[in-house]
Amino acid sequence: MFAVLLALTGVSAQNDRVMKESKSKILVVCFSATGTTAAVAKSLAALSGGDFREIEPAEPYTAADLDWHDAQSRSSVEMKDPKSRPAMADMDIDIDAYDVVLIGYPIWWGVAPRVINTFIESYDLRGKVLVPFATSGGSSVGRSVSALREEYPDLKWKDGRLLNTTDERTLRSWLGTLDIR
């Protein structure tokens, strides 16, 4: 047991060192319809020393809007239309101040919600390292990351990760694997 604790402490210390040695300015943004993704994003911001900002739609989603069983619900209609770009509330971000942007979202219909496209298209993200992460009750992150890479091939994407936890050790471990210096 003691050896396991020492090993975990070593991993945490190594990851802390990697994050502290990073010269990159990190922004953690997310869209979170129910608060799940926001909780993960806030933890990532705290652990990485990054700034946190939430992507909020100009018109907040209601429970009826999020009813994926209803083909006429707002989220269903948006997700059926690949060109849909829901308006965002003003975020007032100086994107030029950041080198790395972690982008979090719940997975809807296997991909990122359309408001993520709105965010990406609202800021000049060229030259930034983009790191997607997602939460989901049943989907993997692969299809959503592939769709983002395909739609925005000129952006510098890192591999994404499904993060259905705010467990500090798990998040530190993942952050430590990112080459974001």
C-alpha positions, -999 to +999 in steps of 0.1 A: +000+000+000+028+024+009+045+017-024+013+025-043+009+058-024+045+067-032+040+059-069+008+080-070+025+109-053+054+107-078+030+108-107+012+137-092+044+156-086+057+148-121+024+161-136+025+192-115+061+199-126+051+194-163+022+219-159+043+244-140+071+242-166+046+249-194+051+283-209+016+281-225-013+302-214-043+279-211-080+286-216-105+260-206-139+266-223-169+244-223-206+242-231-225+225-204-263+221-207-267+204-173-235+214-154-217+180-158-192+192-184-187+225-165-177+207-134-150+188-153-138+220-171-136+239-138-114+211-123-092+211-154-088+249-153-078+247-116-053+218-121-037+233-152-036+269-140-057+279-169-086+303-171-122+290-172-150+304-194-183+288-201-199+289-236-235+300-230-261+301-257-277+335-262-310+318-255-305+293-226-318+257-232-349+246-213-356+210-203-380+208-232-352+221-256-330+193-244-355+165-248-337+143-274-368+120-275-387+148-291-377+152-328-390+188-327-371+199-296-346+227-301-315+204-296-329+178-320-336+204-347-301+219-343-283+186-344-302+175-375-289+205-393-250+205-397-251+242-407-269+252-375-250+277-354-268+287-323-260+322-311-237+325-281-239+350-253-210+374-254-178+358-239-155+388-242-124+366-245-090+380-256-082+348-275-048+361-286-037+358-249-039+320-251-017+293-266-038+263-257-076+260-256-092+230-240-127+227-254-153+207-235-188+196-244-214+169-238-217+146-267-250+150-285-259+126-313-224+114-313-208+148-319-202+182-303-233+204-299-236+230-327-228+258-303-192+244-302-191+252-339-203+287-332-175+292-307-148+278-330-160+300-359-163+331-336-126+332-327-094+330-347-080+298-333-053+293-359-019+286-343-035+275-310-033+240-297-069+228-293-076+199-269-112+186-270-127+168-240-163+155-236-187+140-212-213+114-222-236+089-208-229+064-236-209+077-265-172+077-270-153+108-279-137+096-311-165+104-336-169+139-322-132+147-324-130+133-359-159+155-369-142+186-355-109+177-373-128+172-405-148+204-403-118+225-392-087+208-408-065+239-406-066+240-368-041+222-346-061+195-328-048+171-301-065+138-294-096+142-273-106+124-242-139+114-226-138+127-190-168+116-170-151+124-138-137+153-117-113+129-100-082+149-095-058+120-101-075+111-134-075+147-146-039+153-135-028+122-153-045+132-185-031+168-183+003+153-178+001+135-211-006+166-231+023+182-249+011+217-245+044+235-238 
